[in-house]
Amino acid sequence: MKTQTVYLNGEYLPLEDAFIHVEDRGFNFADSLYEVTRIYNGVPFTLDRHLARMERGAGLIRFDYGVSRDEFATIIDELVSRNETPEAMAYIQVSRGRAPRDHPFPVSAKPTVLVMVKAHEPVPREERLRGKTAITTADLRYQFCDIKSTALLPNVLACQQAREQGAYEAIMIRDGMVTEGSNTSVYIVSDGIVRTYPLVNILPGITRSVIAELCREDEINFSEEVFTPQQLRAAEEIFITGSVAEIIPIVALDGQPVSDGAAGETTCRLIDLYADRVRSDCGAYTP
Ligand SMILES: Cc1ncc(COP(=O)(O)O)c(C=O)c1O
């Protein structure tokens, strides 16, 4: 198998040779941001929105990682071509860099910049429509969930809980309301309305922004409003989204089927609209 090439701090290296220092603030403090995007047909999907989200997060934590959107786009293109991976996912991580371990910002540390592009096997439509299962669990996170930092321990624990219970995703509940999944945005469909948690202390999902547009264009009612676990359980359809996951129907929740246990009509429609959007932006959608 071909060795994966990654980009680290200005160099293209074999994955096996790409190391980060033990005093990197990303490692010590999760003082670090990341992005994940899908590459279809060699073209990164919604890359600009991902990089804009990372710039916003960097502004909020007062961190200048010093790489422009054009530079990231060039690095990703280079990695796609070196790795020969037109169907792939790109992972970008920037940290405040290496400095002796101390909580305040270091005076002069060079940011760590990592980009990895890894082959991703597209999921065929029939398989996607079979859906996945989810559990509900407490949202134990802090007040900066809108910043896509690598401080993901509560997300990791929630997802692990789901997997140990034989489910795919953990849907989190905070103050009696459904917020989002451990690594996805969550939606319910009832009475012809797609509902999802408003952009208040959750991750502003890029796929969520595409879903909002697709709904608007297709005249599907889309509402950013809170909903309870009871509404979640009673929903006609539940689906989750993420840049790599795309749109996944949730067909069982906490061991109970959602409606008749099959992907719902609106979810299927959005899956098709999403495929059309990828085709129009990237030139092809493989599954
Ligand atoms: C907590 C959380 N919510 C939602 C998402 C989906 O975001 P996006 O659509 O930008 O991939 C993610 C993705 O990592 C996430 O970690």
The ligand as an ORCA input file, in Angstrom:
! r2SCAN-3c Opt
* xyz 0 1
  C     -20.291     18.415     17.718
  C     -20.436     18.431     16.232
  N     -21.593     18.861     15.693
  C     -21.779     18.894     14.353
  C     -20.776     18.482     13.484
  C     -20.988     18.545     11.993
  O     -20.289     19.625     11.472
  P     -19.927     19.734      9.923
  O     -21.216     19.632      9.178
  O     -19.292     21.062      9.799
  O     -19.003     18.602      9.608
  C     -19.547     18.041     14.008
  C     -18.459     17.629     13.112
  O     -17.373     17.337     13.508
  C     -19.374     18.031     15.411
  O     -18.209     17.627     15.953
*
